[in-house]
Amino acid sequence: MGHSRWYGRIYDRIVIQTDNMEVIKLLQNEENWLIEYVPRNENRKANSITKLAFNREEGL
């Protein structure tokens, strides 16, 4: 898989833990996904939706 670069550091392994088997199945096939860092202030739409959801009494 090669090395991943994150904040100036190089990693050859990244561990993701979840209790959702669907997520695990999707992530096991690395051809199906891409993870990119997007700073919150550069992703205003997603940030706005998240704020709306968390501001509601019942949460997400």
C-alpha positions as CSV (number, residue, x, y, z in Angstrom):
1,M,0.0,0.0,0.0
2,G,2.9,2.4,0.4
3,H,3.3,5.2,2.9
4,S,0.7,7.7,4.0
5,R,1.6,11.3,4.6
6,W,-0.2,13.2,7.4
7,Y,0.8,16.5,8.8
8,G,4.4,16.1,7.7
9,R,4.8,12.6,9.2
10,I,5.0,9.4,7.2
11,Y,3.0,6.3,8.3
12,D,3.0,2.9,6.7
13,R,0.0,1.7,8.6
14,I,-3.2,3.4,9.8
15,V,-5.6,1.6,12.1
16,I,-9.3,2.4,12.0
17,Q,-11.5,0.7,14.6
18,T,-15.3,0.6,14.4
19,D,-18.2,-1.6,15.6
20,N,-20.0,-1.3,12.2
21,M,-19.4,-4.4,10.0
22,E,-20.6,-2.6,6.9
23,V,-17.9,0.0,7.3
24,I,-15.3,-2.7,7.9
25,K,-16.3,-4.6,4.7
26,L,-16.1,-1.4,2.7
27,L,-12.7,-0.4,4.1
28,Q,-11.2,-3.8,3.6
29,N,-11.3,-3.3,-0.2
30,E,-9.0,-0.3,-0.5
31,E,-10.0,0.2,-4.2
32,N,-13.4,1.4,-3.0
33,W,-12.4,4.3,-0.9
34,L,-10.2,7.4,-0.6
35,I,-9.7,9.3,2.6
36,E,-8.8,13.0,2.3
37,Y,-8.3,15.7,4.9
38,V,-10.5,18.7,4.4
39,P,-10.1,21.5,7.0
40,R,-13.4,22.4,8.6
41,N,-13.3,26.0,7.4
42,E,-12.9,24.8,3.8
43,N,-15.9,22.4,3.9
44,R,-18.6,24.9,4.9
45,K,-21.6,22.9,3.7
46,A,-20.7,19.8,5.7
47,N,-19.8,21.9,8.7
48,S,-23.1,23.8,8.6
49,I,-25.1,20.5,8.3
50,T,-23.2,19.1,11.3
51,K,-23.8,22.2,13.4
52,L,-27.6,22.1,12.6
53,A,-27.8,18.4,13.6
54,F,-25.9,18.9,16.9
55,N,-27.9,22.0,17.8
56,R,-31.2,20.0,17.7
57,E,-32.3,18.6,21.0
58,E,-32.5,15.0,19.9
59,G,-29.0,15.1,18.3
60,L,-28.1,13.3,15.1
